[in-house]
Amino acid sequence: MFLASLRALGRGQLADWLGRVVSFSAPTAVVAQSFSGYGIGLAAAAPLEADTTVLTVPSTVWQPYSADAALATLQQRAPPFAASLAALSAQLQAQQVAGAERLPQHAAMALNLLFSAGDSYVDSLPTPDVPALWPDDDLELLAGTRTAARVAARASFVASVHAQLFGAAPAVSLQAFEAALAVVISRALTGPGAPYTLVPVLDALNHSFTPGCAHAYDAGTQSFTVTTLRPHAAGEQLFISYGRHLDDDKALRLYGFTGLMPGAARLAAPWDDTATAPQLLQALLAHATPSEAATARHQLAAAVQAAQARYPTQLPETEALLKMGNLRRRALHALTIRAGEQRALAGCGT
């Protein structure tokens, strides 16, 4: 039933490949299904009880797409390139560049995808609609947000890495490298004692802050498993959590969604690091002299006003735009980000 559901969604090559993997037992408890606002996900094929293992993905399925396999392949086929990648990572880590420690894994996995054309699983992977891959016109929708600044910083980092690794006549274009990195970052997973890898089938599960399932790695069998946390009705979508502290900014940059997508659950409070700023401010001001408190309030008000001026619309207009129908997907994402930041700033200014 599961493999048939993949074929019905146009994933026939993937279904055929899974059917040929001897140690992969096609799950009987789940089916692949298209869900409004989410794309393809996994659903209960029949009513499920809590604590039911609905999916097991053995190493024969995930290991070829792991960071370890990609790094080993790179070392075997292009030792000088692998050495340059390791040296660049070490250099960036010494400079305390965020994300530098994962660079060898991400780059090797991205190259593994690029040079695996014709692989049934790789060919089935959609490119995530993340801002790193948006054209300039759509990036303008994020003007003034911290998301825009982070996307720009990431683009500069990737362009620099690409130039240092591939030189002036690259065998892999910057655009292809960016797209492959986006696929890896949006789909790879790990955990305590678990490898860093892409996990076919499991990666079809969508995110929720109140997930009905949990995924884990069994080191003894080298398998990834998905187990229900509560009962599910037949046809109900199965969710896992992509992280308890996921907010709209991170969700959009890494995965290509925000909490106001149609049919999606609301994400965590935007700007979670400033969500309690008014309470923190009041606590700090309680220990200040009247003069210090007045100065602090004045400086905060000026900072909030300057930050609000960066946006192309102010909060009331942003919220009105969000209520409009027929918004393009990217515009909806961008307005969600903008509104969240503006609400947080309004709270900081009170």
Secondary structure, 3 states (H helix, E strand, C coil): CHHHHHHHCCCHHHHHHHHHCCCCCCCCCEEEEEECCCEEEEEECCCECCCCEEEEECHHHHHHHEHHHHHHHHHHHCHHHHHHHHHHHHHHHHCCCCCHHHHHHHHHHHHHHHCCCCCHHHHHCCCCCCHHHCCHHHHHHHCCCHHHHHHHHHHHHHHHHHHHHHCCCCCCCHHHHHHHHHHHHHHCEEECCEEEECCCCHHHCEECCCCCEEEEEECCCCEEEEEECCCECCCCECEECCCCCCCHHHHHHHHCCCCCCCCCCCCCCCCCCCCCHHHHHHHHHCCCCHHHHHHHHHHHHHHHHHHHCCCCCCHHHHHHHHCCCCCCHHHHHHHHHHHHHHHHHHHHCC
